Amino acid sequence: MGASQSVLGTLDGKIALVTGASRGIGRGIATALAEAGADLALCARDAEKLAETAELVTNTGRSAECVVADVGDSGSVAEAVVRTLEVFGRIDVLVNNAGVTDDNLLIRMTDDEWERVIHTNLTGTYLFTRAVTKPMMKQRSGSIINIASIIGIMGNAGQSNYAASKGGIIALTKSVAKELASRNVRANAIAPGYIETDMTEELTDEVKQKMREAIPMKSFGVPADVAAVAVFLAGDASRYITGEVINVSGGLLI
Ligand SMILES: NC(=O)c1ccc[n+]([C@@H]2O[C@H](COP(=O)([O-])OP(=O)(O)OC[C@H]3O[C@@H](n4cnc5c(N)ncnc54)[C@H](OP(=O)(O)O)[C@@H]3O)[C@@H](O)[C@H]2O)c1
């Protein structure tokens, strides 16, 4: 089935900017959006890994532009958006996916661990969202997709910084949805459960086994599971959906 015949409709002619596109879920989302017909601006700090994602995108026949930037740096974020507009002329879809963990029990958490996670995950999402607001409002269309986490809804011992950042992303998403709806700019969040990437690879086998047992579907997700929902939220199939949070967790959060 070609991009233009997808059951979700086509993203042909749409321009998408994906943060954290150098690996994991971000790479999966970028590739899936390209397969659905979008051209891509790819953002992360690691230029080499970003170039590998760009190759996956161009292999689908779509264009890719790499914009190396730290999502927590206001100036670099503004530059990344300007560069994307220079190259492609518009931004239809923003996927705020870049994120980090720095786990510790609250009693031992350092200010640096707290700040780093809140700054990259929540402030980074805010900075990119603010930067695309003007062009999307002028276009009278846009889809902002924020990658949250079920931890932002359920909480998790040892991840108070991460949970707060992801809960904040959900609250930000709902507020942005209300602010921009009248301009036909939508904002939704995806809350993944346990997805196999570098981020989850560092857990011990024992923890992974326990996690798998707790998941009603008894298996971990893969980046393509999250990417499929991102393609849906990016396109016209979801044109009347805004301010929503879609869980992709194999039933872990029901
Ligand atoms: N894996 C899971 O089970 C899971 C579950 C729920 C939610 N999530 C969320 O899904 C998103 C992607 O996670 P993942 O599992 O794919 O993680 P990952 O494999 O560790 O990838 C994280 C991505 O974020 C980028 N990134 C980190 N800090 C950045 C910064 N300051 N500026 C720009 N880019 C930055 C990294 O690129 P560079 O290092 O090249 O900058 C990388 O591309 C995150 O928001 C995560 O919280 C993941």
The ligand as an SDF file (V2000), in Angstrom:
LIG
                    3D

 48 52  0  0  0  0  0  0  0  0999 V2000
   11.1690    4.0210   25.9610 N   0  0  0  0  0  0  0  0  0  0  0  0
   10.1080    4.0600   26.7380 C   0  0  0  0  0  0  0  0  0  0  0  0
    9.6900    3.0510   27.3330 O   0  0  0  0  0  0  0  0  0  0  0  0
    9.3430    5.3440   26.9030 C   0  0  0  0  0  0  0  0  0  0  0  0
    8.1500    5.3010   27.6400 C   0  0  0  0  0  0  0  0  0  0  0  0
    7.4150    6.4530   27.7990 C   0  0  0  0  0  0  0  0  0  0  0  0
    7.8430    7.6360   27.2480 C   0  0  0  0  0  0  0  0  0  0  0  0
    9.0190    7.6720   26.5440 N   0  0  0  0  0  0  0  0  0  0  0  0
    9.4340    8.9590   26.0010 C   0  0  0  0  0  0  0  0  0  0  0  0
    9.6620    8.8440   24.6180 O   0  0  0  0  0  0  0  0  0  0  0  0
   10.6540    9.7860   24.2220 C   0  0  0  0  0  0  0  0  0  0  0  0
   11.7610    9.0620   23.4580 C   0  0  0  0  0  0  0  0  0  0  0  0
   12.3150    8.0780   24.3100 O   0  0  0  0  0  0  0  0  0  0  0  0
   13.2830    6.9130   23.7950 P   0  0  0  0  0  0  0  0  0  0  0  0
   12.9500    5.7200   24.5870 O   0  0  0  0  0  0  0  0  0  0  0  0
   13.3060    6.8600   22.3190 O   0  0  0  0  0  0  0  0  0  0  0  0
   14.6610    7.4800   24.3700 O   0  0  0  0  0  0  0  0  0  0  0  0
   16.1580    7.4190   23.8020 P   0  0  0  0  0  0  0  0  0  0  0  0
   16.3570    6.2130   22.9670 O   0  0  0  0  0  0  0  0  0  0  0  0
   17.0260    7.6620   24.9950 O   0  0  0  0  0  0  0  0  0  0  0  0
   16.2050    8.7140   22.8460 O   0  0  0  0  0  0  0  0  0  0  0  0
   16.0690    9.9980   23.3840 C   0  0  0  0  0  0  0  0  0  0  0  0
   16.1520   10.9970   22.2610 C   0  0  0  0  0  0  0  0  0  0  0  0
   16.0480   12.3150   22.8310 O   0  0  0  0  0  0  0  0  0  0  0  0
   17.1380   13.1010   22.3500 C   0  0  0  0  0  0  0  0  0  0  0  0
   17.5030   14.0980   23.3370 N   0  0  0  0  0  0  0  0  0  0  0  0
   17.7610   13.9190   24.6570 C   0  0  0  0  0  0  0  0  0  0  0  0
   18.1040   15.0830   25.2250 N   0  0  0  0  0  0  0  0  0  0  0  0
   18.0560   16.0310   24.2390 C   0  0  0  0  0  0  0  0  0  0  0  0
   18.3000   17.4260   24.2050 C   0  0  0  0  0  0  0  0  0  0  0  0
   18.6700   18.1050   25.3020 N   0  0  0  0  0  0  0  0  0  0  0  0
   18.1680   18.0780   23.0260 N   0  0  0  0  0  0  0  0  0  0  0  0
   17.8160   17.4060   21.9000 C   0  0  0  0  0  0  0  0  0  0  0  0
   17.5480   16.0800   21.8740 N   0  0  0  0  0  0  0  0  0  0  0  0
   17.6850   15.4050   23.0440 C   0  0  0  0  0  0  0  0  0  0  0  0
   18.2430   12.0990   22.0880 C   0  0  0  0  0  0  0  0  0  0  0  0
   19.1220   12.6070   21.0990 O   0  0  0  0  0  0  0  0  0  0  0  0
   20.6190   13.1400   21.3630 P   0  0  0  0  0  0  0  0  0  0  0  0
   21.1830   12.3640   22.5110 O   0  0  0  0  0  0  0  0  0  0  0  0
   21.2790   12.9000   20.0440 O   0  0  0  0  0  0  0  0  0  0  0  0
   20.4570   14.6020   21.6520 O   0  0  0  0  0  0  0  0  0  0  0  0
   17.4580   10.9240   21.5120 C   0  0  0  0  0  0  0  0  0  0  0  0
   17.2200   11.1170   20.1390 O   0  0  0  0  0  0  0  0  0  0  0  0
   11.1320   10.4560   25.5060 C   0  0  0  0  0  0  0  0  0  0  0  0
   10.4460   11.6780   25.6810 O   0  0  0  0  0  0  0  0  0  0  0  0
   10.7200    9.4730   26.5760 C   0  0  0  0  0  0  0  0  0  0  0  0
   10.5370   10.0860   27.8290 O   0  0  0  0  0  0  0  0  0  0  0  0
    9.7700    6.5550   26.3640 C   0  0  0  0  0  0  0  0  0  0  0  0
  1  2  1  0
  2  3  2  0
  2  4  1  0
  4  5  1  0
  4 48  2  0
  5  6  2  0
  6  7  1  0
  7  8  2  0
  8  9  1  0
  8 48  1  0
  9 10  1  0
  9 46  1  0
 10 11  1  0
 11 12  1  0
 11 44  1  0
 12 13  1  0
 13 14  1  0
 14 15  2  0
 14 16  1  0
 14 17  1  0
 17 18  1  0
 18 19  2  0
 18 20  1  0
 18 21  1  0
 21 22  1  0
 22 23  1  0
 23 24  1  0
 23 42  1  0
 24 25  1  0
 25 26  1  0
 25 36  1  0
 26 27  1  0
 26 35  1  0
 27 28  2  0
 28 29  1  0
 29 30  1  0
 29 35  2  0
 30 31  1  0
 30 32  2  0
 32 33  1  0
 33 34  2  0
 34 35  1  0
 36 37  1  0
 36 42  1  0
 37 38  1  0
 38 39  2  0
 38 40  1  0
 38 41  1  0
 42 43  1  0
 44 45  1  0
 44 46  1  0
 46 47  1  0
M  CHG  2   8   1  16  -1
M  END
$$$$
